[in-house]
Amino acid sequence: MNVVVLSCNHHHAGLEVREKLAFASEQQLALAYEQWQQRHPESELVVLSTCNRVEIYAASDEASAELSTQQLTEFISAFHGLPPDEFTSSVLYHHGEAAVEHLFEVVCSLDSMVLGEPQIVQQVKEAYRIAQENSSCGLLTNTLFQQALAVSAKVRTNTRLSEGRVSIASVAVGDFGRSIFNRFDNKVVLVIGAGEMAEETLRYLKDEGVQRIVVVNRNRLRADALAEQFGGASDDFDNLETRLSEADVIVSTTGATETLISYDQFFKMRQTSDRKPVFILDLGAPRDFDPTISQIDDNVLLFDIDRLKETCEANRQLRVSEVEHAKKIIRQQTDQFMHEVYHRATGPVIQRLREQWSNVSRSELDLLCRREPNLTESQRASIEKTIHRIVNKLLHPPLETLKDEAKAGTPHGLLDAIRHLFHLGE
């Protein structure tokens, strides 16, 4: 077995390089598979291209189609029209067993920006599906990617790697928001600010079923754009106090240098409201809301970014502590995969070699018995055992060498040499 991986991910390459190497659509991937098959018709290919990584998995089970890192580099360079010196310093290559282990770590999200994030499994499934639809998979890649997905499920089941949200927005909505409201589809959400944090938080709130959204921002055009993206409304910043009194959930992400809402302002607003529960996510740094606002009454539930960060970090540490457990599972599964591939590749050769030597020893034993007709059954059995031990001892060194060589990939050269030396044929 020969597997080579070209890996360009967020760990060792910037966004600019990853964008240059990315495959942006299924049409582009289809063209890539077509061109690869024209160049290397006896090999297999799976391309994994996401916003955080571009990885090319090439595999061959044929001695005549040995793959090299240079072939992958030349293919990427030709396909994207990119000189190799513009990306080779930003990619890593893995071979054989290391390539298998790398894929297992990727699909288990040990190699992701966020440990345990679940999206990568779907991304790998999708990459594998597209490769299959383009007839780019074979026995090796089918076995490899199916096993990778099985390893992912095993790690997910046997570790706590994916437990605990680790982004501020997901913790805010999933952990704190869910502890206050059983449902969000009947809540009014007010978003103050229109930056990335506001957008991410709205995305999680939308997933929870939020339908009524109002965005307020000093720049009304940005408020309009964010509101339109999530099917909400926008309003002028001058109407903020009115909107505060109507909201069930308030998300503030302005990043203003001074406190946006004082205790007195919010106290006054609460006097004219029905004092219903209000969930405030103050994601500003420094704070947008005076922290003493939470003391106005028991239904004012204020969470600032520091408290959210503490929960994020605790969840992150929980995941980190599970990494070694996950790596142990991946190591075991990699060994098992290589063992199975080794047996598939070398099994027929070993079987033919054993059969050949057994036939020779049986033939010689029969000849000896014809020459020595007075041998007893006990003597014949003793001689047969001795011959059997001799055969096993003579076979042991080449078979152990074959086994050792196979750990990093199918030892085509050694297999061919054994076939040639012992006239085993195909």
N, C-alpha and C positions, 0 to 999 in steps of 0.2 A: 504494500500500500504506500502510495506517495501522496501526501496532502501538503499543500503550501498555502499560507495565508498572508496576504498583504493587508496590514491594518493601519488605518489612519483615524485616530479618535481624539477626543477632547483632552486626553492625558498628554499627548506629545505633538499635537498639531493645532494651530490656530484655526479660527472659523474661516478665514480667507482660503487657506489650503484645502480644508474640507469641502468648501463650496466648489472649488475648481475640480475636485475629484468626484463630486457627487453625481448620482444618476437620478435626475429630477422627476422622471415619469416612467410608467410601464412601457411606453413606446421606446424610450431611450434604452431601457433595460433589454427589451426585445432585440433592438439593434445590436447591443453589446453582446448578447448571447449568440446572435447570428455570426458576428465577426469573430468571436472566440472559436466557435465550432469550425469556421473556415480555416483558422490558423492551427487549431489543435483538435482535430475530429475525434481522436481516441480518448479525450479527457473530459472531465465533468467540471461544472462551474456553478457556484451560487454567489450572488452579489447581495450584500446587506448594506443598504444606504439609508441612513437616517440623518437627522439634524446634528447628531453628536458623533457619528462615525460613518466611515466608508470602509467596508471590509470585503475582500475578494477571496473566496475559498475555492481553490482549484485542486482537483483530485484525479488520480489515475491509478488503475490497477494493472496497467500494461507496462512491461519493461521497455517497450518501444516508444512509450509516451511519457518518459521521465520528465517531471516538471521542475522548473528552477525559478528562483526569485527574479532572474533577468527576464524570463518570459512574461511574468506578471507585470514587471516594470515597463517592458516594451509595449505590452498590450494597452495598459493605462495611458501611456504617453501617446500612442498612436490614436486611441479612441478619442481622447480629450484634446488632442493637438497641443500637448503640454510637454516641454522639454523635461527629461528626467531630473535634471539638477534643480528644477523648481519644486520638486516634491519628495525626492528620495530621502532627504534628511529629516522629513517629517513623518515617515512611515516606518513601521516595524514589520519584520517577516518572522513567521513561525513555521516550523517543519514537523511533519510526522506527529509524534506523541504530543509535542508542545502545541501544535496546531489544534489537535483534538481538545486538549485541556483548555486552551484559550477560548474556543467556541463554547465549551461548557461553562466557563466563568462569565462569558458575555451573556448567555441566555439566562443565567442565574442572577444577573445584574450585579455581580461583584466588580464588574468593570465599568459600571455606570456612574454618572455624576451623583446620583442619589442611590445609595445602597438599597437594594430590595424593591426598586421601582418596577411596577408590573408591566409597563408599556413594552419593554424590550422583548418579552415573550411573543406578543402579538406581532411585533416588527420582524422577528426571526421567522415566525410562521408564514407571514406574508412574503418575505424574501424567498423562502423555500417553495411556496406555492407558485410564485412567478417563474422561478427557475424550472419547476416541473412543467408548467404550461408551455415553456419554451424548449422543452425536450433537452434540457441541459443537465439533468440529473441522471445518475446511474446507480449501480449497486452501492458504491462507496458513499456518495453524498446522501442517498436515501437513508442508508443505515446510520450515517453520522448525524444527520439532522433529526431523524426520528429519535435517536438515542439522546441527543441534546435536549429535546423537548421533554423526554422522560426524566432526565436528570433534573431539569428545572422543577418539574412537579415534585420530585423526591425532596429537593432542597426546601421547596415551599412548604411541604408537609412536615418535614422533620426538623426545621429550624424556625426561629422567630425573626428571620431576616427581613421579612416584609411587614412586620408589625410596627405600628406607631407612625403617624404622619410626620414628615420632616420639613415641609415647607410652611412658612408662616401663614399663608392664606389657607392651606388645607387644615392646619391645626385650628385656626380661628373659626372656620366654619364647621369642620367635622368634629372637633373635640369640644370646643367651648360653645359654639352655636347649638349643637345638638343636645348639649346638657341643659339648655334653656328652653328651646322650642322643639316640640315633637314634629312639627310640620312647618314648612316655609311658604307653601303655595298661597297662603292667605295673609302673608305679611307684606308690609310696605318697606322697601329697602331704599335708604337714602345714601348715596355715595358722594362724598365731598373730595374733589380731586379727580383727575382723569389720567393718571400715569399707569405704569406697568402693574404696580401692586393693586391698584383699583381694578384693573382689568382681570388680573388673576383671581382676585377674591370674588368678583362677579361670576367668573366662570364656575367656581365651586358652588356659589349660591344658586346659579342656574341649574346645576346638576342636582341640587336639593329641591328643585321645583319652584323657585321664586318666579313670580309673574309680573309683579308691580315694582318697577325700578325708576328712581328719579336721580339724575346726575346733576350736581351743582359744581361749577368750577369758575374761577375768575376769568378764564378764557372760555367764552361761551361756545366757540367753534369746536373746541376739544370736547366740551361737555356734550355737544350735539352728536359728535362722531361716536363717542363711547356709548351714549344712550341708544343710538341707532343700531350699533353692533349687537346689543343685547335686548333689543326690542323694548326699550324703556323711553322715558321722557326726560327732558332737561329743563333747567330753570336758571334764572339769573342769580348771581351770588347775593344780591340784595334781598332775596326772598328766603335766605337760609333759615332764619328763625322760624318762619311759618312751616317750612319743610321739616325742621327738627321736631316740631310738635306733632306732626302727622306720622312720623316714621316708627316702625317697630324695630328695625335694624338700621344702625348708622355705621357706615364704614368711612373713616376719615384718613386720607393719605396725602395731605397737601405738602408736607415738608416745610411748612411756614416757620420762620425764625422765632415767632412769638406765639403764645397760646391763642388759639383761634376762638375757643368757647370757654368763657370764665364760669366760675361757680355761680355768680350772681345772674348771669345770662340764662344759664340752664335752669336755675332755681325758679326764675320768673316764668320761664316757658312751662315748667312742670305745674305751676299753679293754675295755668289755664288749660292744661290737658286733663285727661281722665286718669292719669297716673298708671296707665297700663305698663306692663313690662317693656323695657326698652334695652336692647342689646347693642352696646357701643363697642366697636372695634377701632381703637385709636392706633393706627399704624404709622403715624407721623413720628419723625425723629428730627428735632425734639417733638414732644407731645403736642397734639392739636387741642386736646381737652384737659382742663384742670383736673388732676387726679382726685381732688376732694369732691368732685361731682358725684362719685359713687356713694357718698354719704347722705345725699339728699333724701332718698327713701330706699326701701328694700327692693323696689322694682327697677332701680337704675343699676344695670350690670355692665360695668366698664372694664374692659381688658386692654391694657396697653402693650406695645410691641416688646417690652422687656419680659413681661410675663409669658407672652407667646414664644419668645426665643428660648426661654428656660425649658418649656415643654418640648420644643423642637430638638433642643440639644439632648434632653433626656431620652427622647425617642431615637435620636441618632446614635447615642452611646449604646442603647439596647441592641441596635442593629450591628454595630461594630463588634460587640461581644459575641455575636453569632457567626462572624466571618470565618473563624477558625473551624467551627463545626461544619459550615458549608464547604470549606476548602477540603476538609477530610472526605466528605461525601464525593466531591468532584474528583479527588485523587483516586479514590476507590473505583469510581465509575470509569475513569480514564483507563486505569489498569485493566479493568474488565473488558472494555471496548477493544483495547489493543490486543488482549489475549484472544478474544474472539476473532478479530481480523487476522491475527497471526495463524490461528488454526485453520481459518478458511483458505489462507494463501499457501501455507506450507503443508497442510494436512495431506493432500493428495500425493505430494512428493514423498513425504515420510512414509505413507502407507505403501506406496509402490516399492520404496527402498526396503522396507521391512519384509514385504512379500517376496521380493527378489532374493534376499539373503535367506529367508526361511525356506524357499524352494531349493536353493543351492544346498543348504545344510541337510534338508530332508533327502535330497537326491544322494548326497554323500553318505548319509547314514544307511540308506537302502543298499548302496553299493557295498558298504562295510559288512552288512548283515548277510549279503549273498556270498561274500568271500569268507565270512566266519559263521557258517551255519550252526555251529555249536554254542553260540552265545545264548545265555538264558534271558528270559524276559526282564529279570532284575538288572542284568548287565546292560542289556539294550536300553532300558530306561535310564540307567546311570549315565551312559554315553550320551543319550539324547539331552539330558539336563545339562551336561558339560558343554555340549555344542551350543545349546540355547544361551548359556551364560556368556560364552565366548562371543557369540553374535551380538548380544546386548552390550557387552563391554566395548566391542569395536564400533558399534553404532553410536554409543553415548557421546563421544567428543564431537562428531560432525553435527549431531542433532542439537546438542547444547549450544554450539556455535550458531546454528541456524536460529535457535530460539533467542539468543542474545542479540543477534543482528536484527531480528524482526521487531524488537521493542521500539525502534525509532521509525519503523516503516518496513514494508515488505522487502526483503533482501533479494531483489531480482537477480543480481549478479551471482550471488551464492547459490540460489535455486537453479539457475541455468548451469552453473559449474557442476552441481551435484547430478543434474539430469545428464549432462555430457559425460562426466566421469564414469557414471554407473550405467550408461546407456538406457536411461529410464524412458525416454521418449516423452511425449506430451500426455 
